[in-house]
């Protein structure tokens, strides 16, 4: 394996320019320390011996670029992650959404789909799935391809079942998927209302008006300026009195929109636009 490391900003910026120019992905607003770690890990895993080797591979090997994209865009997710968050969705958000004739929800940075599948289960149990349009977007096409299939590791189902029960779920969780060898397939009836599409939070604009936007554990990988830009995008995309869900380590504080939102319940990072 290569033993060299990128340790200066000029080299990192050079790589980012190559990627932006050739593929249209702008990672310049990502948190720098995390970006350096992930680029170096990619270089080690692909045995790139120099900056030239790395740039050559990114420009000439599409498989390597897909690997690079997966490394830079963090894909850590699970079903019913942070059960208290889902309990508050059940108790305080869904009753409000039920007042709309058509409900529109955006899952931004959906990764392989676990959180949007969790939302579908909540909506189904509350009798709202049929009149809900869910948009699940991600920067990485490989994530979207995986999410569309609804295939998850069967080994994760025990943990997901526990999360579901802690969130207030009282149905048989196994009824929501089919076990097949070492995989679990989320039932198509649950997934039928989800539209998966590519969307880049760095460069793309608002595309609809939503009553709920969920973007959990994505902003922590952005620098402060990019976080602010994305939060403004969400604000533009929300209906009056709409809800915004962030990850447990994320916040609207210190952003342009901080005075526009109030937290639904302290510590859950579910915010609602003020009237």
C-alpha positions in Angstrom: 0.0 0.0 0.0 1.0 3.6 -0.5 2.5 5.3 2.5 2.2 8.9 1.4 -0.4 11.3 2.6 -1.9 14.5 1.3 -1.1 17.1 4.0 -1.4 20.4 2.3 -4.5 22.4 1.2 -3.1 23.0 -2.3 -3.1 19.3 -3.2 -6.6 18.8 -1.8 -7.8 21.9 -3.8 -6.2 20.6 -6.9 -8.1 17.3 -6.6 -11.3 19.1 -6.0 -10.8 21.3 -9.1 -10.2 18.2 -11.2 -13.4 16.5 -9.9 -15.5 19.7 -10.3 -14.3 20.4 -13.8 -14.6 16.8 -15.1 -17.7 15.5 -13.3 -19.5 18.6 -12.0 -19.3 17.7 -8.3 -18.2 20.6 -6.1 -16.8 19.4 -2.8 -15.1 22.6 -1.9 -17.7 23.4 0.8 -17.2 20.1 2.7 -15.7 20.1 6.1 -12.0 20.2 5.5 -10.7 17.8 8.1 -13.2 15.1 7.1 -12.5 15.6 3.4 -8.7 15.2 3.9 -9.3 11.9 5.8 -11.6 10.5 3.2 -9.4 11.5 0.2 -6.4 9.9 1.9 -8.3 6.7 2.7 -9.3 6.5 -1.0 -5.7 7.0 -2.1 -4.6 4.2 0.3 -7.3 1.8 -0.7 -6.6 2.3 -4.5 -2.8 2.3 -4.1 -2.3 5.7 -5.6 1.4 6.5 -5.2 1.3 10.2 -5.9 -1.0 13.1 -6.6 -0.5 12.5 -10.3 -1.6 8.8 -9.9 -4.7 9.9 -8.1 -5.7 12.5 -10.6 -5.0 10.2 -13.5 -7.2 7.5 -12.0 -10.1 9.8 -11.3 -10.0 11.2 -14.8 -9.6 7.9 -16.7 -11.3 5.2 -14.6 -15.0 5.7 -14.0 -15.2 2.8 -11.5 -12.5 4.5 -9.5 -14.5 7.7 -9.5 -17.6 5.9 -8.3 -15.5 4.5 -5.5 -14.2 8.1 -4.8 -17.7 9.5 -4.7 -18.9 6.8 -2.3 -15.9 7.6 0.0 -16.5 11.3 0.0 -20.3 11.2 0.4 -20.9 9.5 3.8 -23.4 6.7 3.6 -24.0 5.7 7.2 -27.7 5.2 7.9 -30.2 2.9 9.6 -33.9 2.4 10.0 -35.6 4.2 12.9 -32.3 5.7 14.0 -32.7 7.8 17.2 -36.1 6.3 18.2 -37.1 9.4 20.2 -37.0 11.4 17.0 -39.5 9.0 15.4 -41.7 8.9 18.5 -42.0 12.7 18.3 -42.8 12.4 14.5 -45.6 10.0 15.5 -47.0 12.1 18.3 -46.5 15.7 17.2 -45.8 15.9 13.4 -48.0 13.4 11.7 -51.2 14.7 13.4 -50.4 18.1 11.8 -49.5 16.6 8.4 -52.8 14.7 8.5 -54.6 18.1 8.0 -53.3 18.4 4.5 -55.2 16.8 1.6 -51.9 16.0 -0.1 -48.7 15.6 1.9 -45.3 16.3 0.4 -42.1 15.1 2.1 -38.5 15.5 1.0 -35.7 13.2 2.3 -32.5 15.0 1.2 -29.3 12.9 1.3 -31.4 9.7 1.5 -28.3 7.4 1.1 -29.5 3.8 0.6 -33.1 4.6 1.8 -33.4 3.4 5.4 -34.8 6.6 6.7 -37.3 7.1 4.0 -38.5 3.5 4.4 -38.9 4.3 8.1 -41.0 7.3 7.2 -43.2 5.1 5.0 -43.9 2.8 7.8 -45.0 5.7 10.1 -47.2 7.0 7.4 -48.7 3.6 6.7 -49.5 3.1 10.4 -51.1 6.5 10.6 -53.2 6.0 7.5 -51.4 8.7 5.5 -49.2 6.9 3.0 -51.7 6.8 0.2 -52.0 10.6 0.1 -48.3 11.3 0.6 -45.7 12.1 -2.1 -42.2 11.3 -0.9 -39.1 12.6 -2.8 -35.9 10.9 -1.8 -32.7 12.5 -3.2 -29.0 11.9 -3.1 -25.9 13.2 -4.8 -24.7 9.6 -5.5 -26.5 7.6 -8.2 -25.2 4.3 -6.7 -27.1 5.1 -3.5 -30.3 5.8 -5.4 -30.0 2.6 -7.4 -29.7 0.6 -4.2 -32.5 2.5 -2.5 -34.9 1.9 -5.4 -34.5 -1.9 -4.9 -35.3 -1.7 -1.2 -32.7 -4.4 -0.4 -31.1 -4.2 3.1 -28.8 -6.6 5.0 -30.9 -9.2 6.9 -28.4 -9.0 9.8 -29.6 -5.5 10.5 -33.2 -6.3 11.0 -32.9 -7.2 14.7 -31.4 -3.8 15.5 -34.0 -2.1 13.3 -36.8 -4.0 15.0 -35.6 -2.8 18.4 -35.4 0.8 17.1 -38.9 0.5 15.7 -40.3 -0.7 19.0 -38.5 2.0 21.0 -40.0 4.6 18.7 -43.5 3.5 19.6 -44.2 1.0 16.9 -46.5 -1.9 18.0 -46.9 -3.8 14.8 -45.0 -6.9 13.7 -41.9 -5.3 12.1 -41.2 -8.4 10.1 -44.4 -7.8 8.2 -42.8 -4.9 6.4 -40.1 -6.9 4.6 -39.4 -10.3 3.0 -36.4 -12.2 4.1 -34.4 -13.7 1.2 -31.2 -15.5 2.0 -29.0 -12.8 3.7 -31.1 -9.9 2.5 -34.4 -8.2 3.6 -36.5 -6.6 0.8 -38.8 -3.8 1.9 -42.3 -4.4 0.6 -43.1 -2.7 -2.7 -46.4 -1.5 -1.3 -44.4 0.6 1.2 -42.0 2.0 -1.4 -44.5 2.8 -4.2 -45.0 6.4 -3.1 -41.3 7.3 -3.1 -39.7 9.1 -6.1 -35.9 8.6 -6.0 -33.9 11.2 -7.9 -30.5 12.8 -8.0 -30.1 16.2 -6.4 -27.0 18.1 -5.4 -27.5 20.2 -2.3 -24.4 22.2 -3.2 -25.5 23.4 -6.6 -29.2 22.5 -7.2 -32.2 24.7 -6.4 -35.6 24.2 -4.7 -37.9 22.1 -6.8 -41.2 21.9 -4.9 -42.9 23.0 -1.7 -42.9 20.5 1.1 -44.6 20.2 4.5 -41.7 18.2 5.9 -38.0 18.1 4.9 -35.8 15.5 6.5 -32.0 15.9 6.1 -30.4 14.1 8.9 -26.6 13.7 9.5 -25.6 15.4 6.2 -24.9 19.0 7.3 -22.2 17.8 9.7 -20.0 17.1 6.7 -20.3 20.6 5.4 -18.5 23.8 6.4 -20.4 26.6 8.0 -21.0 28.6 4.7 -22.3 25.5 2.9 -24.5 24.6 5.9 -26.0 28.1 5.7 -26.6 27.8 2.0 -28.4 24.5 2.3 -30.5 25.6 5.3 -31.7 28.6 3.2 -32.5 26.2 0.4 -34.7 24.1 2.8 -36.4 27.3 4.1 -37.3 28.2 0.5 -38.6 24.7 -0.1 -40.9 24.5 3.0 -44.6 25.5 3.1 -45.7 28.0 5.8 -45.5 26.3 9.2 -43.6 23.4 7.6 -41.3 21.0 9.5 -37.5 20.6 9.1 -35.7 17.6 10.6 -31.9 17.5 11.1 -29.5 15.1 12.7 -28.8 15.1 16.5 -25.5 16.9 16.0 -26.9 19.5 13.6 -28.8 22.8 14.3 -30.3 25.9 12.7 -28.5 28.0 15.3 -26.0 30.5 13.9 -27.6 30.3 10.4 -29.6 32.9 8.5 -32.8 31.1 9.3 -32.3 30.6 13.1 -35.0 33.1 14.0 -37.5 31.6 11.6 -37.8 28.2 13.3 -38.6 26.8 16.7 -37.8 23.3 17.9 -40.9 21.1 18.2 -39.5 19.3 21.3 -36.1 20.1 22.9 -33.3 17.8 21.8 -35.1 16.1 18.8 -33.9 18.6 16.1 -37.3 18.7 14.6 -38.0 22.3 13.8 -41.1 24.1 12.6 -41.4 27.4 10.8 -42.9 30.1 12.9 -46.0 31.9 11.7 
